[in-house]
Amino acid sequence: MATKGEAVVTERSTMVTVSAEVAGQEGDPRSGQISMRCDDVAVKFNGRTAIRDVNFDIPKNKVTALIGPSGSGKTTLLRAMNRLHDLTKGAVVSGSIRLGDTDIYKGGIPATLLRTRVGMVFQRPNPFPTMSIYDNVVSGLRFNGIRNRAVLQEAAESALIAAALWDSVSNRMKAHASTLSGGEQQRLCIARALAVEPEVLLMDEPTSSLDPISMRLIEELLDELKSRVTIIIVTHNMQQAARVSDLCAFFLMGNDRAGEQIEVAPTKKLFSEPDDPRTLDYIQGRFG
């Protein structure tokens, strides 16, 4: 039962609480349902703290942008959200990261299952180059044991349509992924992530290596995709963060060289009336 000062949001078996202060703020994306929650999250590598004291909610079916200078822990936090640090010797994640009502580190969920619920798109397009476009899209489904051809074909078409790629590849599905342009390869990676129908899609600077036209297509795609999946994006492009996100979390490197959360707010507020003067200095380009 929620304590006084909290509002309860439920869906299926998932229950999360939203502070009454946030729930009462009209236009705050956190006033609706919450997909993920970070409580006192910290990540260390061989005893050195990379990021600490992270506390905020990720609203469902919204775009949340993680912004801040290089070295402030944004990508480290993003990778913690689907347990990619499990693969790094000496990495320790503490605190709590919850997906719905499941603590992804303590709730007994296997990392492979988690990554079907929390997908990842990396900075540079990374399709499997010797595999066909079709085989790339359905690779995650096959990994999860799905072999039915009709199911795979339907999932591939649906994912490619969602990634705004179907029209340009529908007649060459057997072509190698390496024949696509950089922007098309990145949309193929998005389709591959979408094919397993994740609840959350993590994106680590997904347009940083793309040309302006491809970047615009990806940005337009994000606005369409958030109706079906919650999106968390790391970006160093302040104009992009302002254009595509509903919520922004700003991070800085502290005196101990550990990343720390400075401010989390609806994007319009953070870019127009931030609470912390360091946030204003950063978004106006005075440092970083």
Stockholm file with secondary structure:
# STOCKHOLM 1.0

chainA/1-288         MATKGEAVVTERSTMVTVSAEVAGQEGDPRSGQISMRCDDVAVKFNGRTAIRDVNFDIPKNKVTALIGPSGSGKTTLLRAMNRLHDLTKGAVVSGSIRLGDTDIYKGGIPATLLRTRVGMVFQRPNPFPTMSIYDNVVSGLRFNGIRNRAVLQEAAESALIAAALWDSVSNRMKAHASTLSGGEQQRLCIARALAVEPEVLLMDEPTSSLDPISMRLIEELLDELKSRVTIIIVTHNMQQAARVSDLCAFFLMGNDRAGEQIEVAPTKKLFSEPDDPRTLDYIQGRFG
#=GR chainA/1-288 SS CCCTTEEEEEETTEEEEEEHHHHTSTTCGGGSCEEEEEEEEEEEETTEEEEEEEEEEEETTSEEEEECCTTSSHHHHHHHTTTGGGGSTTEEEEEEEEETTEETTTSCCCHHHHHHHEEEECSSCCCCTTSBHHHHHHHHHHHTTCCCHHHHHHHHHHHHHHTTCHHHHTTCTTSBGGGSCHHHHHHHHHHHHHTTCCSEEEEESTTTTSCHHHHHHHHHHHHHHTTTSEEEEECSCHHHHHHHCSEEEEEEECTTSCEEEEEEEEHHHHHHSCSSHHHHHHHTTSCC
#=GC SS_cons         CCCTTEEEEEETTEEEEEEHHHHTSTTCGGGSCEEEEEEEEEEEETTEEEEEEEEEEEETTSEEEEECCTTSSHHHHHHHTTTGGGGSTTEEEEEEEEETTEETTTSCCCHHHHHHHEEEECSSCCCCTTSBHHHHHHHHHHHTTCCCHHHHHHHHHHHHHHTTCHHHHTTCTTSBGGGSCHHHHHHHHHHHHHTTCCSEEEEESTTTTSCHHHHHHHHHHHHHHTTTSEEEEECSCHHHHHHHCSEEEEEEECTTSCEEEEEEEEHHHHHHSCSSHHHHHHHTTSCC
//
